[in-house]
C-alpha cells in the first residue's frame, strides 16, 4: 500500500500541471471583455466544492456540483452535446 510520499512522488507533477492550466484558463477569462455565462459560475462552484467537499470525497463533490440534478424530462433536446455544467 503506497503512503502519501509515494502518491506525491507519482502524481504531484501531473497535478501541478493541471492546477497551472486551470489558473491560466481563469486568467484568460479575466483578460477578456464580455459577459461570462453559467459555465464560468459552475466552474467556480466546482472549485469551491473541491476546496470544501464536506463529508464526501473531493472528486464526488466536484462531479456533483457540475451535474444536472433536474428530474423532469424535457420535451425535446435543444442541443446535441453537453454543456458540462448545469444551467441555473
C-alpha positions as CSV (number, residue, x, y, z in Angstrom):
1,X,0.0,0.0,0.0
2,X,1.6,3.3,-1.0
3,X,2.0,6.1,1.5
4,X,1.5,9.8,1.0
5,X,5.0,10.3,-0.1
6,X,4.6,7.6,-2.7
7,X,1.4,9.3,-4.0
8,X,3.2,12.6,-4.2
9,X,6.1,11.1,-6.0
10,X,3.8,9.6,-8.6
11,X,1.2,12.3,-9.1
12,X,2.4,15.7,-7.9
13,X,3.9,16.9,-11.2
14,X,0.8,16.0,-13.1
15,X,-1.5,17.7,-10.6
16,X,0.8,20.7,-10.6
17,X,0.5,21.0,-14.4
18,X,-3.3,20.7,-14.2
19,X,-3.5,23.4,-11.5
20,X,-1.4,25.8,-13.5
21,X,-3.5,25.1,-16.6
22,X,-6.7,25.9,-14.6
23,X,-5.1,29.1,-13.4
24,X,-4.2,30.1,-17.0
25,X,-7.8,29.4,-18.1
26,X,-9.1,31.7,-15.4
27,X,-6.6,34.3,-16.3
28,X,-7.7,34.2,-19.9
29,X,-11.3,34.7,-18.8
30,X,-10.2,37.7,-16.7
31,X,-8.3,39.3,-19.5
32,X,-11.2,39.4,-22.0
33,X,-14.2,41.6,-22.1
34,X,-17.8,40.5,-22.3
35,X,-20.2,38.7,-20.0
36,X,-19.5,35.1,-18.9
37,X,-22.2,32.5,-18.7
38,X,-23.4,29.8,-16.4
39,X,-20.3,27.6,-17.2
40,X,-17.9,30.1,-15.5
41,X,-20.1,30.2,-12.4
42,X,-20.4,26.4,-12.5
43,X,-16.6,26.1,-12.7
44,X,-16.1,28.4,-9.8
45,X,-18.7,26.5,-7.8
46,X,-16.9,23.3,-8.6
47,X,-13.6,24.8,-7.4
48,X,-15.3,25.7,-4.1
49,X,-16.6,22.2,-3.8
50,X,-13.1,20.9,-4.3
51,X,-11.8,23.1,-1.5
52,X,-14.7,22.5,0.8
53,X,-16.1,19.0,0.0
54,X,-17.9,18.5,3.2
55,X,-18.2,14.8,4.2
56,X,-17.8,13.4,0.7
57,X,-14.7,12.8,-1.4
58,X,-13.5,15.8,-3.4
59,X,-13.9,14.2,-6.8
60,X,-17.6,13.4,-5.9
61,X,-18.2,16.9,-4.6
62,X,-16.8,18.4,-7.8
63,X,-18.8,16.0,-10.0
64,X,-22.0,16.7,-8.1
65,X,-21.5,20.4,-8.4
66,X,-21.2,20.1,-12.2
67,X,-24.1,17.7,-12.6
68,X,-27.6,18.5,-13.7
69,X,-29.9,17.3,-10.8
70,X,-33.1,18.1,-12.6
71,X,-35.6,15.2,-12.6
72,X,-38.2,16.4,-15.0
73,X,-37.7,15.3,-18.7
74,X,-37.6,18.0,-21.4
75,X,-40.0,17.8,-24.4
76,X,-37.2,18.0,-26.9
77,X,-33.4,18.4,-26.8
78,X,-32.2,21.9,-27.6
79,X,-28.7,20.7,-28.4
80,X,-26.8,17.5,-29.2
81,X,-24.0,18.0,-26.8
82,X,-23.4,18.5,-23.1
83,X,-22.6,21.9,-21.6
84,X,-20.5,20.4,-18.8
85,X,-22.2,22.5,-16.1
86,X,-25.8,22.9,-15.1
87,X,-27.7,26.0,-16.3
88,X,-29.1,27.7,-13.3
